Amino acid sequence: MISYQIYSSRNFPPLSATLKMLGDLGYDGIEGFGGLYQSQAQVDELAAGLKANKLKMSTTHIGLDMLENQPDFTVAIGKQLGWAKAYVPYVMPDDRPTDGPGWKAFGARLQKAGAPLRAAGIGFGWHNHDFEFVPCADGAIPQAAIMEGGPDLEWEADLAWIVRGGSNPMDWIDRYKGRITAAHVKDLAPEGENADEGGWADAGHGRLPLGSYVKALRNYGANYFVLEHDNPSDDKRFATRALASAKTY
């Protein structure tokens, strides 16, 4: 399934217009994020917009605080919106462990927090940025420690953030084959280019061999491929070009 991380269009309101754009372009669906779930009324509006534009929401990002503090609400909206997978996407710098045991304990915390979702039939895991690939003072790699601490965690691999973290995505794809159930298909501009867009590029128009990564992920059983750009100057341009590229992988 090819979907669109709606966070890419956060600077281009309203949401209703974005959903119509994506439906018209031929997307299968969208991936949500925590800002969409602040109230039941907001969720109801989102559900109506998905239905009107024939879009699905098979995957989502969800805040760890919401999952831990509002598990029943989280499961309920997951069922309403049709989530197949949910991933915690981030931990603030001040809350990050500083050594291997700390990151392993964080993985265990994630696994415990995701239990209600897994019990409801919704796959659950972690979505990476770059900091998970920077070694701690004790030599531990946070991403590996998280996966060790939460042996049932799935992983949504953000391919471009892995590169920004100084690692080779293919090494991690091979290492965690079977546990990577989704991926952010995201691209990086050549060094020094697209500074106004944070150095990101439309998928397929940058320097990463995304087709090779996607092929490997599919061979290992990943089913959800999410197109994302962290700061596009034109979200329709990005959505159009990224989808065209993804269809060639």
C-alpha positions as CSV (number, residue, x, y, z in Angstrom):
1,M,0.0,0.0,0.0
2,I,1.3,3.5,-0.9
3,S,0.1,6.2,1.4
4,Y,0.9,9.8,2.3
5,Q,2.1,11.1,5.7
6,I,-0.4,13.9,6.3
7,Y,2.2,15.7,8.4
8,S,3.8,16.6,5.1
9,S,0.9,19.0,4.5
10,R,0.6,20.4,8.0
11,N,1.5,23.9,6.6
12,F,-1.1,23.8,3.9
13,P,-4.5,23.8,5.6
14,P,-7.3,22.9,5.5
15,L,-7.2,19.1,6.0
16,S,-10.3,18.7,3.9
17,A,-8.5,20.2,0.9
18,T,-5.5,18.0,1.4
19,L,-7.6,14.9,1.5
20,K,-9.4,15.9,-1.7
21,M,-6.0,16.5,-3.4
22,L,-4.7,13.1,-2.4
23,G,-7.9,11.3,-3.5
24,D,-7.8,13.1,-6.8
25,L,-4.1,12.1,-7.3
26,G,-4.9,8.5,-6.8
27,Y,-3.4,7.7,-3.4
28,D,-4.5,4.6,-1.5
29,G,-4.6,6.3,1.8
30,I,-2.9,8.5,4.4
31,E,-0.8,8.0,7.5
32,G,-2.0,10.0,10.5
33,F,-0.2,11.7,13.3
34,G,-1.1,12.6,16.9
35,G,-2.3,16.1,16.1
36,L,-5.3,14.7,14.3
37,Y,-6.7,13.0,17.5
38,Q,-7.3,15.8,20.0
39,S,-11.0,15.2,20.3
40,Q,-13.7,12.8,19.2
41,A,-15.2,15.5,17.0
42,Q,-11.9,15.9,15.2
43,V,-11.7,12.2,14.7
44,D,-15.3,12.0,13.3
45,E,-14.5,14.8,10.9
46,L,-11.4,13.0,9.7
47,A,-13.3,9.7,9.3
48,A,-15.8,11.5,7.1
49,G,-13.1,13.1,5.0
50,L,-11.4,9.7,4.4
51,K,-14.7,8.2,3.3
52,A,-15.6,11.1,1.0
53,N,-12.2,10.8,-0.8
54,K,-12.0,7.0,-0.8
55,L,-8.9,7.0,1.3
56,K,-7.8,4.5,4.0
57,M,-5.7,5.0,7.1
58,S,-3.9,1.7,7.6
59,T,-1.0,3.2,9.5
60,T,-0.6,6.1,12.0
61,H,1.8,7.7,14.3
62,I,0.6,8.0,17.9
63,G,2.1,9.8,20.9
64,L,3.4,7.7,23.7
65,D,1.7,9.9,26.3
66,M,-1.7,9.4,24.6
67,L,-1.2,5.7,24.4
68,E,-0.2,5.4,28.1
69,N,-2.8,7.9,29.4
70,Q,-5.7,7.2,27.1
71,P,-5.4,3.6,26.0
72,D,-9.2,3.0,25.6
73,F,-9.7,6.2,23.5
74,T,-6.6,5.3,21.4
75,V,-8.0,1.8,20.7
76,A,-11.5,3.1,20.0
77,I,-10.3,5.6,17.4
78,G,-8.0,3.1,15.9
79,K,-10.9,0.8,15.3
80,Q,-13.0,3.7,13.9
81,L,-10.3,4.8,11.5
82,G,-9.3,1.3,10.5
83,W,-5.6,1.3,11.6
84,A,-3.7,-1.9,10.9
85,K,-0.4,-0.5,12.4
86,A,0.4,2.2,14.9
87,Y,3.9,3.6,15.6
88,V,5.3,5.9,18.3
89,P,7.4,8.4,16.3
90,Y,9.5,10.3,18.7
91,V,10.9,11.0,22.2
92,M,11.9,14.5,23.2
93,P,15.7,15.2,23.7
94,D,15.3,15.7,27.5
95,D,13.5,12.4,27.8
96,R,16.0,10.3,25.9
97,P,18.1,7.7,27.7
98,T,21.8,8.1,27.6
99,D,23.1,4.5,27.6
100,G,22.3,1.0,26.3
101,P,20.3,-0.2,29.4
102,G,18.2,3.0,29.3
103,W,17.3,2.5,25.7
104,K,16.6,-1.2,26.3
105,A,14.2,-0.2,29.2
106,F,12.6,2.3,26.9
107,G,11.9,-0.5,24.4
108,A,10.3,-2.5,27.2
109,R,8.2,0.6,28.0
110,L,7.0,0.8,24.4
111,Q,6.1,-2.8,24.3
112,K,4.0,-2.5,27.5
113,A,2.3,0.6,26.2
114,G,1.4,-1.1,23.0
115,A,-0.3,-4.0,24.6
116,P,-3.9,-2.6,24.3
117,L,-3.4,-2.0,20.6
118,R,-1.9,-5.5,20.0
119,A,-4.8,-7.0,21.9
120,A,-7.2,-5.2,19.6
121,G,-5.4,-6.6,16.5
122,I,-3.5,-3.5,15.7
123,G,0.2,-3.9,15.1
124,F,2.4,-1.7,17.1
125,G,6.0,-0.4,17.1
126,W,8.5,2.4,16.8
127,H,9.3,4.9,14.0
128,N,12.9,6.2,13.9
129,H,14.6,9.5,13.4
130,D,18.4,10.0,13.2
131,F,19.3,10.0,16.9
132,E,18.7,6.3,17.3
133,F,21.8,5.6,15.2
134,V,24.2,7.7,17.1
135,P,26.2,5.5,19.5
136,C,25.9,6.2,23.2
137,A,29.0,6.7,25.4
138,D,28.9,3.0,26.2
139,G,28.8,2.1,22.5
140,A,25.2,1.0,22.4
141,I,23.1,1.9,19.3
142,P,19.7,3.1,20.6
143,Q,17.7,1.5,17.7
144,A,19.2,-1.9,18.4
145,A,18.6,-1.5,22.2
146,I,15.0,-0.5,21.6
147,M,14.3,-3.5,19.5
148,E,16.0,-5.8,22.1
149,G,14.1,-4.3,25.0
150,G,10.8,-4.7,23.1
151,P,11.1,-8.0,21.3
152,D,7.5,-7.8,20.0
153,L,7.9,-4.3,18.6
154,E,7.5,-3.7,14.9
155,W,9.5,-1.0,13.2
156,E,8.5,1.6,10.7
157,A,11.9,2.4,9.1
158,D,12.4,6.0,8.0
159,L,14.9,5.5,5.3
160,A,16.2,9.1,5.0
161,W,16.5,9.6,8.7
162,I,18.7,6.4,8.9
163,V,21.0,8.0,6.4
164,R,21.1,11.2,8.3
165,G,22.0,9.2,11.4
166,G,25.1,8.0,9.6
167,S,23.9,4.4,8.8
168,N,23.2,2.4,5.7
169,P,19.4,1.5,5.5
170,M,20.2,-1.8,3.8
171,D,22.2,-3.0,6.8
172,W,19.3,-2.4,9.1
173,I,16.8,-3.8,6.6
174,D,18.8,-7.1,6.5
175,R,19.3,-7.1,10.3
176,Y,15.6,-6.7,11.2
177,K,13.9,-8.4,8.3
178,G,10.4,-9.5,9.3
179,R,10.1,-6.8,12.0
180,I,10.1,-3.8,9.6
181,T,6.4,-3.7,8.7
182,A,6.3,-0.3,7.1
183,A,8.7,2.4,5.8
184,H,8.8,6.1,5.2
185,V,10.0,6.4,1.6
186,K,11.7,9.7,1.9
187,D,14.6,11.3,0.0
188,L,17.5,13.6,0.6
189,A,18.7,16.3,-1.8
190,P,22.3,16.4,-2.9
191,E,24.5,18.1,-0.3
192,G,24.0,21.9,-0.3
193,E,20.7,21.7,-2.3
194,N,17.1,22.4,-1.2
195,A,18.2,24.3,1.9
196,D,14.8,26.0,2.0
197,E,13.2,22.6,2.4
198,G,15.6,21.4,5.1
199,G,17.7,19.4,2.6
200,W,14.9,17.0,1.9
201,A,13.8,16.1,-1.6
202,D,10.7,14.7,-3.3
203,A,10.9,10.9,-3.2
204,G,12.7,9.7,-6.3
205,H,14.2,13.1,-7.0
206,G,17.0,13.0,-4.5
207,R,20.2,10.9,-3.9
208,L,18.9,7.8,-2.2
209,P,18.4,4.5,-4.0
210,L,14.8,4.2,-2.8
211,G,13.8,1.5,-5.3
212,S,16.5,-0.9,-3.9
213,Y,15.3,-0.3,-0.4
214,V,11.7,-0.8,-1.2
215,K,12.5,-4.0,-3.1
216,A,14.3,-5.4,-0.1
217,L,11.6,-4.4,2.3
218,R,8.9,-6.0,0.2
219,N,10.9,-9.2,-0.1
220,Y,11.1,-9.3,3.7
221,G,7.3,-8.7,4.1
222,A,6.8,-5.0,4.6
223,N,3.4,-4.0,3.3
224,Y,3.1,-0.2,4.0
225,F,5.1,2.4,2.2
226,V,4.5,6.0,3.3
227,L,5.6,9.0,1.2
228,E,6.8,11.9,3.4
229,H,8.6,15.2,3.0
230,D,9.3,17.0,6.3
231,N,9.1,20.5,4.8
232,P,7.9,20.8,1.2
233,S,7.5,24.3,-0.2
234,D,4.7,22.9,-2.4
235,D,2.8,19.9,-1.0
236,K,1.0,19.2,-4.3
237,R,4.2,19.1,-6.2
238,F,5.7,16.7,-3.6
239,A,2.6,14.5,-3.5
240,T,2.4,14.3,-7.3
241,R,6.1,13.6,-8.0
242,A,6.6,11.2,-5.1
243,L,3.6,9.1,-6.1
244,A,4.8,8.9,-9.7
245,S,8.2,7.7,-8.5
246,A,6.8,5.2,-6.0
247,K,4.8,3.5,-8.7
248,T,8.1,2.6,-10.5
249,Y,9.7,0.8,-7.5
